[in-house]
Amino acid sequence: MNFFNLEGKVALITGGNGGIGLAYAKGLVKAGAKVALWGRSTEKNKAAKEVIQSLGGEAESFECDVTDRAQVDTAFEETIKHFGAVDICFANAGVAGPSGMLHKLDMAAWNKMIDLNLNSVVYTYQKVIAQLLERGAPGKLIVTSSIAGLVGTGHAAGYGTTKAAVLGLTRALAIELGRNNIQVNAVLPGYVGTDMTANAPKAFIEGVKRRSCSGQLGSLDQMEGVAVFLASAASDYITGQNIVMDGGHTVFPY
Ligand SMILES: NC(=O)c1ccc[n+]([C@@H]2O[C@H](COP(=O)([O-])OP(=O)(O)OC[C@H]3O[C@@H](n4cnc5c(N)ncnc54)[C@H](OP(=O)(O)O)[C@@H]3O)[C@@H](O)[C@H]2O)c1
């Protein structure tokens, strides 16, 4: 048996048109899956679909702001219409959110971040879970959390709070869905170079490198393998877990 074979599987990836989401998609199609890429930007969606097709993979992109429940419902309907089913879901779209001291944070910015980093995961998972249960099909649900869900994120309390919240959601759903052969896990990347991190101060990046056991930042290529592992039979007895991939950042002692 090839434990990593994803032929015949359909994976939905929110925030799949760039960064970590697109890296997941590349790994998944290389293992044989078809991918539904969700994102807001028409141009990025089109470009991402072309990237996947250039790898010989089958992809379709869907315009969707995942913070809007009605758009999630519509995009899910369109995804099912196009692919027939969804077996694997990466709830990946996210944002760094507002920075600054908590007592000065603007609540509108706080709520916007909660809508994306937490509520959108629930909206998306609800659609996928209902469909899997209706089909009696096995499934894989994976959320992109962050090491910010484990360590303190001073001056970015909201980001750490949401990334910890989805770990609780992951554990709860692992219990709810285990008997239905649906595994639910979280990926916790360290620092990976994407649009989200492009404007990070140089001193911050140097600090991250210093605290990484490998001395390196994470690369997008490295995100491909973890996506295949968590989406495939290779991880069938792993559920409710935090899969930390940070080059050892969180175990570094100083
Ligand atoms: N980069 C890192 O170092 C790092 C580390 C730990 C965790 N993470 C997490 O990894 C995930 C992906 O981050 P990234 O670094 O790849 O960021 P990115 O390059 O900025 O990508 C974000 C993706 O989310 C989509 N998106 C944003 N808002 C959306 C919305 N309202 N509805 C639908 N899609 C939306 C974007 O597409 P559109 O703009 O077209 O909507 C884009 O595809 C996030 O959850 C982030 O918190 C990143």
The ligand as a Gaussian input file, in Angstrom:
#p B3LYP/6-31G(d) Opt

LIG

0 1
 N        3.777000      32.645000       7.144000
 C        4.025000      32.238000       8.359000
 O        5.132000      32.388000       8.887000
 C        2.959000      31.558000       9.158000
 C        3.332000      30.947000      10.364000
 C        2.361000      30.303000      11.126000
 C        1.062000      30.230000      10.672000
 N        0.724000      30.832000       9.499000
 C       -0.680000      30.719000       9.079000
 O       -0.712000      30.158000       7.788000
 C       -1.907000      30.567000       7.121000
 C       -1.545000      31.077000       5.734000
 O       -0.701000      32.200000       5.892000
 P        0.332000      32.675000       4.789000
 O        1.593000      33.022000       5.494000
 O        0.352000      31.716000       3.663000
 O       -0.358000      34.062000       4.386000
 P       -0.593000      34.757000       2.972000
 O        0.524000      34.479000       2.054000
 O       -0.937000      36.160000       3.327000
 O       -1.884000      34.000000       2.433000
 C       -3.141000      34.195000       3.007000
 C       -4.158000      33.478000       2.162000
 O       -5.443000      33.613000       2.752000
 C       -6.339000      34.175000       1.789000
 N       -7.304000      34.992000       2.521000
 C       -7.056000      36.056000       3.330000
 N       -8.213000      36.541000       3.808000
 C       -9.195000      35.779000       3.286000
 C      -10.597000      35.774000       3.387000
 N      -11.247000      36.675000       4.144000
 N      -11.305000      34.854000       2.713000
 C      -10.672000      33.936000       1.939000
 N       -9.350000      33.875000       1.815000
 C       -8.620000      34.789000       2.472000
 C       -5.458000      34.959000       0.824000
 O       -6.039000      35.092000      -0.470000
 P       -6.926000      36.392000      -0.869000
 O       -6.158000      37.584000      -0.413000
 O       -7.086000      36.297000      -2.339000
 O       -8.222000      36.239000      -0.160000
 C       -4.249000      34.042000       0.757000
 O       -4.495000      32.971000      -0.118000
 C       -2.550000      31.625000       8.017000
 O       -3.601000      31.027000       8.757000
 C       -1.423000      32.035000       8.952000
 O       -1.875000      32.514000      10.185000
 C        1.630000      31.494000       8.725000

